[in-house]
Amino acid sequence: MKKVAALLFLITSFAQAQYSVKGTLTNNLETDWVILYRIEGSIQKFVQNTTIKKDTVSIDGEKQVIGTFQFQLPANTKVGSYRINYRTSGASFVDFIFNKENVSFAFHPDYPEQTTLFSESEENIIYKEYLNDIFKQQQKLDSLQISAIRNPEVDLKTNYKNTLAKINTIHQKYLESTKEMYVQPFIKASLRANPSEIKTIAKDYMSNMTSSFFNNMDFSNKTLINSAFLVDRITDFVFYINYSDDVETQQKLYKTSIETAVSKIKNPNFKKNVIEFLIGQFEETKNLGMIDFLFENYYNKLPESLQSDAFKTEKLTLLATEIGRIAPDFSWKENGKNVQLSTLNNAKNYVLVFWSTSCSHCLREIPELHTFLQDKSNVKVVAFSLERNDADWNKMKVTLPNWHHVLGLNKWENKTARTYNINATPTYFVLDANKKIIAKPETLNDLKMSINQL
């Protein structure tokens, strides 16, 4: 009997030591998986994964498919910011706080930010209530501000001050009610630094916004650092607050915004994570100028112990052959002499083509390209052939006179081919006289168009 009692006690204790995270998707989803991550700044750390159970319910007489999922967390689960991810793109995640309590929420998978409702978890419920209450008044304040800029002759000062006072009252109320709670730093940091007086000139309003954007955010607070909060605000500031249609102006705005944001960060590890995050964001748009700027002015100035050679190599190699870059140099033997791509000076433009004698498309396109270029003396071709051996290449190259022919043995494993990220043949690059990549045509017809426009 004592053994049974002890076993029951052990089971009960184990059950009480567990926490649950339950979610309900209020609309059907094409996937059946969900992943739980712990958020640490710009980094997601895998915790668990589970499946979504689907069921059909009747709402107003109509059947609707809903999904539910649940995670069991052990007693030693770290307090912090967490994320459930249920898609690989688009609206795909819900963030929440875990502070040693069960968490339950429901949301529409297509609109998670707008629809998430927490039914269990004091931390998340009060934070959501705060955001909703503040949003209503902030929206009203923004509306008054826009009206004042559009119609400066209308006196909206009193309405503005009254609304601003309501915002500050709401904020103070929630600060008082969340003393000793994990969520309080988020509430402190969420308050917009609104100007004390309404602005009637757009330039003044934007100047105030950019200069005070981070005023209420404590970049030394570990709770904020170990969440997506600060990274999200930096993203807003760099990519959305400061915007121009002019490309050159936008580049300058990016640099100024990054300088402002990064200057707030004193924690070296967090600074590294933010810089790597920004590099990744600019990588998506292939903004080489900003990537170079971030490496030169920020990443390379981090303590050496924090810099990752693998990260630098990966990013710089990945972007080494983008438009605007100087084509990576390589050398070959030609008529018994060493020749380098970088030192060629017999044309105004060059076509660098990676091809192979074992590629049927190449055997059709390469002779056609040779014919097309015969009357274009200002364009020279560097034909880099990826081969297992030189037999067929030796036969083929004699049919293509006046080209620079390069033999790339080991085919796909060839070092130069890997540098250029070649995974298909033929692959074309158009270079200027300085070997800067000015075009990357997808097809032979695209290449012909590029050459005709030179």
Stockholm file with secondary structure:
# STOCKHOLM 1.0

chainA/1-454         MKKVAALLFLITSFAQAQYSVKGTLTNNLETDWVILYRIEGSIQKFVQNTTIKKDTVSIDGEKQVIGTFQFQLPANTKVGSYRINYRTSGASFVDFIFNKENVSFAFHPDYPEQTTLFSESEENIIYKEYLNDIFKQQQKLDSLQISAIRNPEVDLKTNYKNTLAKINTIHQKYLESTKEMYVQPFIKASLRANPSEIKTIAKDYMSNMTSSFFNNMDFSNKTLINSAFLVDRITDFVFYINYSDDVETQQKLYKTSIETAVSKIKNPNFKKNVIEFLIGQFEETKNLGMIDFLFENYYNKLPESLQSDAFKTEKLTLLATEIGRIAPDFSWKENGKNVQLSTLNNAKNYVLVFWSTSCSHCLREIPELHTFLQDKSNVKVVAFSLERNDADWNKMKVTLPNWHHVLGLNKWENKTARTYNINATPTYFVLDANKKIIAKPETLNDLKMSINQL
#=GR chainA/1-454 SS CHHHHHHHHHHHHHHHTCEEEEEEESSCCSCCEEEEEEEETTEEEEEEEEECEEEEEEETTEEEEEEEEEEEECTTCCCEEEEEECCSSSSCEEEEEESSSCEEEEECTTSHHHHCEEEECHHHHHHHHHHHHHHHHHHHHHHHHHHHHHCTTSCCHHHHHHHHHHHHHHHHHHHHHTTTCTTHHHHHHHSCCCCSSCCSSHHHHHHHHHHHTTTTCCTTCHHHHTSSHHHHHHHHIIIIISCCSSHHHHHHHHHHHHHHHHHTCCCHHHHHHHHHHHHHHHHHTTCHHHHHHHHHHTGGGSCTTTCCHHHHHHHHHHTTTSTTSBCCCCEEEETTEEEEGGGCCSCSEEEEEEECTTCHHHHHHHHHHHHHTTTCTTEEEEEEEEESSSHHHHHHHTTSTTSEEEEEETGGGCHHHHHTTCCSSSEEEEEETTCBEEECCSSHHHHHHHHHTC
#=GC SS_cons         CHHHHHHHHHHHHHHHTCEEEEEEESSCCSCCEEEEEEEETTEEEEEEEEECEEEEEEETTEEEEEEEEEEEECTTCCCEEEEEECCSSSSCEEEEEESSSCEEEEECTTSHHHHCEEEECHHHHHHHHHHHHHHHHHHHHHHHHHHHHHCTTSCCHHHHHHHHHHHHHHHHHHHHHTTTCTTHHHHHHHSCCCCSSCCSSHHHHHHHHHHHTTTTCCTTCHHHHTSSHHHHHHHHIIIIISCCSSHHHHHHHHHHHHHHHHHTCCCHHHHHHHHHHHHHHHHHTTCHHHHHHHHHHTGGGSCTTTCCHHHHHHHHHHTTTSTTSBCCCCEEEETTEEEEGGGCCSCSEEEEEEECTTCHHHHHHHHHHHHHTTTCTTEEEEEEEEESSSHHHHHHHTTSTTSEEEEEETGGGCHHHHHTTCCSSSEEEEEETTCBEEECCSSHHHHHHHHHTC
//
